[in-house]
């Protein structure tokens, strides 16, 4: 072997040792399955807290991403975090919590997204309805709440585009919000003024419409959880309901998912992923 050939061989061998396969690490970066989202994906509150996750995220070991990963046999990087908003996909939510998009890369096969309710001020509006239950409840909130919901469309679309850029080989699944409240509600569990349960549910439905439209427009799969959750709203009995009422006996988090809710949403997502793979 000539000196030049030997040098070339050693150079190639060194490159292979650095990259492992001859591919750059950038080509394979990214977790296999990355879960993005807020508390609707992250937590079951007092139940099954993941002590290895940032405490501020209140992430659970029995949340939707865990159930999805187990069903599909995927390695999970769960970035979901309670109180997250769309900007926290690209910026740190708090000390010790990295931007959620940091988990993405060309090696990512599946991304699930459940975010937007905090951006649309749902907690503020629902608490306002609750606090004013004896003096009109949700009256006068419709126009402001609709504007808050519709206002997330641009940032949501930009987030979906960025997911596709960072994880070009991934299937992206957006899951909607389940049924939170039935018409007429259940005053003993919700403490809302007459008619407010249906009004609040209509805002969750409007939010579903906005994210579904953006998901479809940007090549993601939208899965509706509204139908599967019918009869399992916050008025349903404990052990059946997917959403906690204002007195949250299972999770201690009002209007947040129960373990049954997380599992039910996961089943809808898994069915959607499998249908897309056929």
C-alpha positions as CSV (number, residue, x, y, z in Angstrom):
1,X,0.0,0.0,0.0
2,X,1.4,3.4,-0.9
3,X,1.8,6.1,1.7
4,X,-1.0,8.1,0.1
5,X,-3.4,5.2,0.1
6,X,-2.5,4.4,3.7
7,X,-3.3,7.9,4.8
8,X,-6.6,7.9,2.9
9,X,-7.5,4.6,4.6
10,X,-6.7,5.9,8.1
11,X,-8.6,9.1,7.4
12,X,-11.7,7.1,6.4
13,X,-11.4,4.8,9.4
14,X,-11.1,7.8,11.7
15,X,-14.3,9.3,10.2
16,X,-16.2,6.1,10.7
17,X,-15.1,5.9,14.3
18,X,-16.3,9.5,15.0
19,X,-19.7,9.0,13.4
20,X,-20.2,5.3,14.2
21,X,-21.6,4.4,10.8
22,X,-20.3,7.0,8.4
23,X,-23.4,9.2,8.9
24,X,-23.2,12.5,10.7
25,X,-24.8,12.6,14.1
26,X,-27.1,15.3,12.7
27,X,-28.6,12.7,10.4
28,X,-29.8,10.5,13.2
29,X,-30.4,13.0,16.0
30,X,-33.7,13.1,17.7
31,X,-35.7,10.7,19.9
32,X,-37.7,8.0,18.3
33,X,-41.0,9.3,19.8
34,X,-41.2,12.9,21.1
35,X,-44.3,14.0,23.1
36,X,-45.0,17.7,23.1
37,X,-47.6,19.5,25.1
38,X,-49.1,20.9,28.3
39,X,-50.8,19.4,31.3
40,X,-53.4,17.7,29.2
41,X,-50.7,15.4,28.0
42,X,-48.3,15.6,30.9
43,X,-50.0,15.0,34.2
44,X,-52.5,13.0,36.2
45,X,-51.8,15.3,39.2
46,X,-51.3,13.5,42.5
47,X,-51.4,10.1,40.8
48,X,-48.2,8.4,39.7
49,X,-45.9,11.5,39.7
50,X,-42.7,10.9,37.7
51,X,-40.0,11.9,40.2
52,X,-37.4,11.9,37.5
53,X,-39.0,14.7,35.5
54,X,-38.7,18.5,36.3
55,X,-41.0,19.1,39.3
56,X,-42.7,22.1,37.7
57,X,-44.0,19.8,34.9
58,X,-45.9,17.5,37.2
59,X,-45.3,14.8,34.6
60,X,-46.9,11.4,35.3
61,X,-45.8,7.9,34.7
62,X,-49.4,7.1,33.6
63,X,-49.9,9.9,31.0
64,X,-50.9,9.6,27.4
65,X,-47.4,9.6,25.9
66,X,-46.4,6.7,28.2
67,X,-49.4,4.7,27.0
68,X,-48.8,5.5,23.4
69,X,-45.1,4.6,23.6
70,X,-46.0,1.2,25.3
71,X,-48.6,0.4,22.7
72,X,-46.4,1.2,19.7
73,X,-43.1,-0.1,21.2
74,X,-41.3,3.2,20.8
75,X,-38.6,4.8,22.8
76,X,-40.2,8.0,24.3
77,X,-38.7,11.4,25.0
78,X,-41.6,13.0,26.9
79,X,-41.2,16.8,26.8
80,X,-44.8,17.6,27.8
81,X,-45.0,20.0,30.8
82,X,-47.8,21.4,32.9
83,X,-48.7,25.1,32.1
84,X,-46.8,25.0,28.8
85,X,-47.7,27.4,26.1
86,X,-46.8,27.3,22.4
87,X,-43.7,29.6,23.0
88,X,-42.3,26.9,25.3
89,X,-41.8,24.6,22.4
90,X,-38.9,26.8,21.3
91,X,-37.9,28.5,24.6
92,X,-37.3,27.3,28.1
93,X,-40.4,27.2,30.3
94,X,-38.5,27.6,33.5
95,X,-35.1,26.7,35.0
96,X,-34.3,23.1,34.3
97,X,-36.9,22.7,31.6
98,X,-35.4,22.8,28.1
99,X,-37.4,23.9,25.0
100,X,-39.6,21.0,24.0
101,X,-38.4,21.1,20.5
102,X,-34.9,20.1,21.7
103,X,-36.0,16.5,21.5
104,X,-36.7,16.6,17.8
105,X,-34.4,15.5,15.0
106,X,-34.2,13.5,11.7
107,X,-34.3,10.3,13.7
108,X,-37.7,11.1,15.2
109,X,-40.4,8.8,13.9
110,X,-43.5,10.0,15.8
111,X,-44.4,13.4,17.4
112,X,-47.6,13.9,19.3
113,X,-48.8,17.4,20.0
114,X,-51.3,18.6,22.6
115,X,-51.0,22.3,23.4
116,X,-52.9,25.6,23.0
117,X,-55.5,25.8,25.8
118,X,-53.2,27.8,28.0
119,X,-52.4,30.2,25.1
120,X,-56.2,30.6,24.7
121,X,-56.6,31.5,28.4
122,X,-58.9,28.6,29.2
123,X,-58.0,28.5,32.9
124,X,-58.7,32.2,33.3
125,X,-62.0,32.0,31.5
126,X,-63.2,28.9,33.3
127,X,-62.2,30.3,36.7
128,X,-64.1,33.5,35.8
129,X,-67.2,31.5,35.0
130,X,-66.9,29.6,38.2
131,X,-66.3,32.6,40.4
132,X,-69.3,34.4,38.9
133,X,-71.6,31.4,39.0
134,X,-74.2,33.2,41.2
135,X,-74.1,36.4,39.2
136,X,-74.2,35.4,35.6
137,X,-71.3,33.0,35.2
138,X,-69.9,33.0,31.7
139,X,-72.1,35.8,30.5
140,X,-70.2,38.3,28.4
141,X,-67.2,36.1,27.9
142,X,-68.1,34.7,24.5
143,X,-66.5,37.3,22.2
144,X,-63.3,37.6,24.3
145,X,-62.9,33.9,24.6
146,X,-63.5,33.3,20.9
147,X,-60.8,35.9,20.1
148,X,-58.3,34.2,22.5
149,X,-59.0,30.8,20.8
150,X,-58.8,32.1,17.2
151,X,-55.7,34.0,18.1
152,X,-53.5,30.9,18.5
153,X,-53.9,29.8,14.9
154,X,-50.8,31.7,13.6
155,X,-48.4,30.5,16.3
156,X,-49.8,27.0,16.1
157,X,-49.2,26.8,12.4
158,X,-45.7,28.1,12.8
159,X,-45.0,25.4,15.4
160,X,-46.2,22.7,13.1
161,X,-44.0,24.0,10.3
162,X,-41.0,24.0,12.7
163,X,-41.8,20.4,13.8
164,X,-41.7,19.3,10.1
165,X,-38.4,21.1,9.6
166,X,-36.7,19.7,12.6
167,X,-38.2,16.2,12.3
168,X,-38.7,15.7,8.6
169,X,-39.1,11.9,8.8
170,X,-41.7,11.9,11.6
171,X,-45.5,11.3,11.6
172,X,-47.0,14.2,13.5
173,X,-50.2,13.6,15.4
174,X,-52.3,16.4,16.9
175,X,-54.9,15.2,19.4
176,X,-57.9,17.3,20.3
177,X,-59.6,17.9,23.6
178,X,-62.2,15.4,24.8
179,X,-65.7,16.2,26.1
180,X,-65.2,18.1,29.4
181,X,-68.8,18.9,30.2
182,X,-72.2,17.6,29.1
183,X,-75.2,19.9,28.3
184,X,-76.8,21.0,31.6
185,X,-73.7,19.9,33.5
186,X,-73.9,18.6,37.0
187,X,-74.1,21.5,39.5
188,X,-73.1,19.2,42.5
189,X,-69.8,18.4,40.8
190,X,-69.1,21.5,38.7
191,X,-70.8,24.4,40.6
192,X,-71.5,26.3,37.4
193,X,-74.5,28.5,36.6
194,X,-77.3,27.0,34.5
195,X,-76.2,26.7,30.9
196,X,-72.5,27.4,31.5
197,X,-71.4,23.8,31.1
198,X,-72.6,23.7,27.5
199,X,-71.1,27.1,26.9
200,X,-67.6,26.0,28.2
201,X,-67.8,22.8,26.2
202,X,-68.5,24.9,23.1
203,X,-65.2,26.7,23.6
204,X,-63.3,23.4,23.8
205,X,-65.0,22.4,20.6
206,X,-64.0,25.7,19.0
207,X,-60.4,25.1,20.1
208,X,-60.6,21.6,18.5
209,X,-61.7,23.2,15.2
210,X,-58.8,25.6,15.2
211,X,-56.1,23.0,15.8
212,X,-57.7,20.5,13.5
213,X,-57.7,23.0,10.7
214,X,-54.0,23.9,11.2
215,X,-53.0,20.2,11.6
216,X,-54.6,19.2,8.3
217,X,-53.2,22.3,6.5
218,X,-49.7,21.4,7.6
219,X,-49.6,17.7,6.9
220,X,-50.3,16.4,10.4
221,X,-52.8,13.8,11.5
222,X,-55.6,15.2,13.6
223,X,-57.3,12.7,15.9
224,X,-60.6,13.7,17.6
225,X,-61.2,12.5,21.1
226,X,-64.6,14.0,21.4
227,X,-66.6,11.0,20.3
228,X,-64.7,8.4,22.3
229,X,-65.1,10.6,25.5
230,X,-68.8,11.0,25.2
231,X,-70.4,10.1,28.5
232,X,-67.0,10.1,30.2
233,X,-66.9,13.9,30.9
234,X,-66.5,15.5,34.4
235,X,-70.0,14.6,35.4
236,X,-69.4,10.8,35.0
237,X,-68.6,8.6,38.0
238,X,-65.1,8.3,39.3
239,X,-63.4,5.4,37.5
240,X,-65.4,6.2,34.3
241,X,-64.7,9.9,33.8
242,X,-61.8,11.1,31.7
243,X,-61.9,14.6,33.2
244,X,-62.0,15.6,36.8
245,X,-64.7,17.9,38.1
246,X,-64.0,21.0,40.2
247,X,-63.6,18.7,43.3
248,X,-61.0,16.5,41.8
249,X,-61.0,13.4,44.0
250,X,-58.6,11.3,41.9
251,X,-55.9,13.7,40.8
252,X,-56.5,16.8,42.9
253,X,-56.4,18.8,39.7
254,X,-59.8,20.2,38.6
255,X,-60.6,19.9,34.9
256,X,-57.6,17.8,34.2
257,X,-57.4,14.2,32.8
258,X,-57.7,11.1,35.0
259,X,-55.6,8.0,34.3
260,X,-58.7,6.6,32.5
261,X,-58.7,9.8,30.3
262,X,-55.0,9.5,29.5
263,X,-55.4,5.9,28.6
264,X,-58.5,6.6,26.5
265,X,-56.8,9.4,24.5
266,X,-53.8,7.2,24.0
267,X,-56.0,4.5,22.4
268,X,-57.4,7.0,20.0
269,X,-53.9,8.3,19.0
270,X,-52.6,4.7,18.6
271,X,-55.6,3.9,16.3
272,X,-54.9,7.0,14.3
273,X,-51.2,6.2,13.9
274,X,-51.9,2.6,12.8
275,X,-54.6,3.7,10.4
276,X,-52.1,6.1,8.8
277,X,-49.5,3.3,8.4
278,X,-51.8,1.0,6.5
